[in-house]
Amino acid sequence: MDRLKTIKTFSILGDSMKKWGNGAEKEDFNPFVAGEFYDRMQSSIVGAKTHNGWFSKESVKESFTAIGESLSEENLTNWLEKYPIVENPKSVGLILAGNLPLVGFHDILSTVFSGNKASIKLSSDDKILIPMLLEILIALQPELASQIALVNKLNDAEAVIATGSDNTARYFEKYFGHLPCIIRKNRTSVAVINGKESPEELKELGKDIFTYYGMGCRNVSHLLLPKGYDLDNIFGAIVGYGEVINHHKYCNNYDYYKAVYLMNQEKIIENGFVLTREIKELFAPVAVLHYHFYDSEDEMNAYLKEHEDKIQAIVGQDFIPFGAAQSPALDDYADGVDTMAFLTGL
């Protein structure tokens, strides 16, 4: 593989993804992409929404923009400089998740740049956008066809990267445990509030909570608040995200859990578009936000340590900046496992 050429190819794709995400006009695109794929991608974005109700136009554009911004020549070059290209390529089975648009794209990207062959088993929830992007890549650089294949079964896989739930992980381990593998399980993200945040930072926290309707492992589902903190500070800052309730699937979740909590006589605080519960449980359903109060920094750190194997990202003044949880760098690997080191070490 000619890595420099492939970096250029992915950067062209990334630039196009940013432009699709930002709603650019056809004439603003790379001429080849505009001529061959602009209209088809527009149709694919509509088709993805029809196929998966969670893939709203806004969510797809958010994903396109975030991934596209990461695929600059500079970002790709800096990311790849410490990783070699394998001398003996392996067939790597990629079992992709489908909870967010293009959530499995980074695994494809990593496998291609490692020099291995990606045998991709798509999620049934995200089977429209990724094939379209792969078709663009191969049209831009035809030799990539030897490294990329969409498959229904992983019979020939020599290594596996699988993303799913705690439940599906057991099956992945059963079937692929004899191979070199990365098996990802359930994770979520938290925000640490210290009481010194500006209104603008708390407004940005809303992005970490509500982007993709809270469906991703990088969405904040739990708040750690200093003792005595007034939750109204956050409610006031995130009011601009209230339109999330207009999404029918999100609204159904909101209504369902509100009814459940009321029937169980659980104390909740609501603001019309998110339900909050004071509970130390890490994971929260879509449309629900958990929180608890801590007395000291030591107590806060102890909670984070206790749940570190289930926390994907921590947002806060001393952690990932507010609003940046959904824009990870190329080397901010899922579950903290260096995917490129795994792939180049096969």
Steps between C-alpha positions, in 0.01 A plus 500: 500500500618849412425671831558854375262444211243347732528794739421728207202283404353504850558874528295555183226284649526691829468835326192374319352368826545839665326664208209256508479559874497876456252498213744634238389544142597247233749734333701523825596132489796325343398479130521121484295452819247760389458341159473140610368500853347827622141420408531136602630593844216746548262214425691270736464747786123503446498122466693455825234698686222296344677174591591600857283754677786605729707611199344841459646735243654699785668193652641386167637847427652517850680171439617602152638826635681346798661223294575730210686746721720219631600385151728788406840412353667651807289303748546174313875549459555585867286205612672244279862601546563257787329200337663277236322333209478125552717283280262203501142630478230315690128480435346695787132445567326819606162461669363853501251658735207703368383715789642815338557592136840373382602393850713219355688717251810538719555123505490493119736795482746335741493165324567653160789717622656210690532322165262219596183395322164611642223240482206713609179366648266796508242560767147464363436846647773670297522329163452794263754770579816291547470312165456836327817640662696187414388523140633857488834392648544222248401727213765749612763228551404171329779295661321536836250244371750230596486619863127553544216249477145491632416152627212313663719251686852517642604147408844606379581753771848473654425769761182674614390838631142478626286769657178424685336472838607309809261227386628468143858510628449155651411362158790679335738350756354154443536511122815709459685454826752272331607786271682824580209730577371823648150455641328816618216510751256755642648835598369846574637842592480733797541869576677630809358832619699703755271803527739738326374443148393793286150508345662440163676185624173366641331577170768295325427217743163476330679398182672217685166382637265537203706453181376182329212510752726353768542169316880477502764387745647851491171659602492624859239302692615580856592823679728521803397814690661667803288477813235773507521572127181647349393286204311799360837639387521216250133506406526869415813449289370207293153637425609558139507125444129465576415425137633149557157411637356550150673184382233232527725219620660718764160627609372143531791422732431812704131416543567134577757556772304786649202267538717224648662727757169656600335160541792388715474824698861586423608859545586663169559854382401584144517801276283385211772325300721306743428309821754516781542253787725530801664158498857370487422255221730580209286411199179686419242430230453735206316816618618444860796661677638363825684710756638478850679735738855457626643643823865514402739465210614169645144369494457617143824332390402181681174483301686550172752232597228254600330534160803558277444183299153629403580867441593600146552873551509747789393856429594789729739788559781259591404242237365510142372854434123545514346446157790293365398149604365413155809620312774256606847521350615216278707357786217523755419131469179331608534331840852642526639215289748611231338356191793583273752336734283187497470498122865571424606238754311211345 
